[in-house]
Amino acid sequence: MTEIQRLLTQTINELNIREKRDNRPRFSISFIRNHPGLFLAMYAAFFATLIVMMRSETLEGSVWLLWVLFALLNAFFFFDVYPRYHYEDIDVLDFRVCYNGEWYNTRFVPEELIQAIKNSPRVSAQARAQLEKMVARKGELSFYDVFTLTREEATQ
């Protein structure tokens, strides 16, 4: 493992701990806070459907199915999952992207990581110079930007 890889992995692990990213579902009412109109519309649509089913002779016997489906769907909206970030997920496009998204392209690395790479004696001068150029050009660097340095470091 190269020095930049080690520092990047360490930063990702610290981020997972700090943000409680552990792939576990947690009860949360953030859906109601973030989308109150949608939440109210769901309940209005449910009660409208319930009224139609209760008045219908054909659907009256399957009202219990509506209650079960509604309860299951509502339970889904009351849980948040914070996926764990992994070094191995950087630059990998597969089914995990549906769950994790491309976090490594949209998430910026902390300034401490950039300073640690610059100050590390185990990082080559060429990699440090490339890092300086990237910071000067882009300002903030994503995890993918720093990951590209590991490729260059590995070939040396």
N, C-alpha and C positions, 0 to 999 in steps of 0.2 A: 504494500500500500504506500502510495506516495504521500509526501507531507501535506500537500494541498487536499488530497483525498481524506486524510486523517482529520484535518481541521474542518473540512466540510461536513464529514460524518459527525464529528463532535458537535458542531453547530446545529445540525438537524436533530440530533438526540436531545440537546438542550431545549430546542424549540418545541419538540414533542412533549417534554416534561412540563415546560412553562405553560403551554396552551392546553394541557390535559388531552392530548391527541392519543387516544388509546383504542380506537375502533369500537368502542362500546356505546350502545344507545343510552342516552340520558333523557329523562323526562324534562321537557321544556315547554314554556308557553310562548316562545319567541314567534311561532307562526301567527298567533293571535295578535301579538304586538306589531309584527311586521306587515300583516295582511288582514286588518280588521274587517274591511269590506268584503273580502273573499270569504272570510269565516262566517260572517252574517249571511252572505248569499248562499253558502252551503246549507246552513240551517233553514233558510227560507225555502230553498229548493227541496230539501228533505221533507219539510212539513207540507209543501204543496203536493209532492208525490204521495205522501202518506194519505192526504185527504182524497186524492184521486183513487188510490187503491182501496180505501175504506168504502167509497161509494160504488165501486165496481163490483159486480157480482162475481166476475171471473177472477179478479185478482185478490179478492178479500181473504181468501184462505192462505195466501202467501205473504201476508204482511210481516210475519215473523222473519222471513228472509231479508226483507228490507231493513228491519231493525238490526239484524246481525251484520249485514254488509255496511250499514252506516256506522255501527260501533267499531268495526275493524278499520274502516277508512279513517275515522276520526283518531283512532289510536295511532295510526301511522303519522299523522300530522303533529302529534304531541311529543315526538322523540327526535332529538338531534344526534347525529353521529359525526364525530370529528375524526377523520381518517388520519392514521399515523403516516408521517412523511418518512420515506426511505431513500437513501443514497442510490440504491439500485433502480429506483423508479425514474431517475433523471434520464431523459432522452429515450425512454421506452414508451412506445405507443402500442397499447394493447387494451384489453378490457378494463384494466385498472384505471384508465383515463376517465371512463364513465363514472367511476366512484370518486377518485381523487381529483380529477381535472388535471390540467397541466400547471400545477402549482409552482413548479420550478421555473416556469417562464414568467409568471405574474407576481411572484413573491420576491422581494428584494432582500439581499443578505444584509445582516447587521454590519455596521461600521467596524465593530470589534473583529470580525472575521477578516476583513480587508487588512486591518492593521496587523493582525496575527500573521497573515501571509507575508506582508511586507517585512516584518521584523524577524521572521523565522530564518535561521541560518541554513536550514535544510532545503529551502526553496532556491532554485537556480536563479541566477541574475537575469537570465532571459525571460523566465516566467514572471519575475517581479516587474521587468520592463514592460512586458505585455499587459500585466495588470494595471500599471500606471497609465498606459495608453487607453485601455478600456475605460478606466475611471474618468480620464480627461474627456473622452469622447461621449460617454453615456451619462456620466454623473452617478446614478445609482445602478448597481449591478444586480442581476437576478441570479438565482442559484445555477441556472443553466450557463450563464456567462462564466462563473467561476469553475463550473464543471469542464468547460472547454479548455481551461488551463491544465486540467489533469491529463488530458489527452496529449498535450504538447510536452508535459513533464514526463510522461511515461515513455515517449519516443526518444528522449535524450539519454 
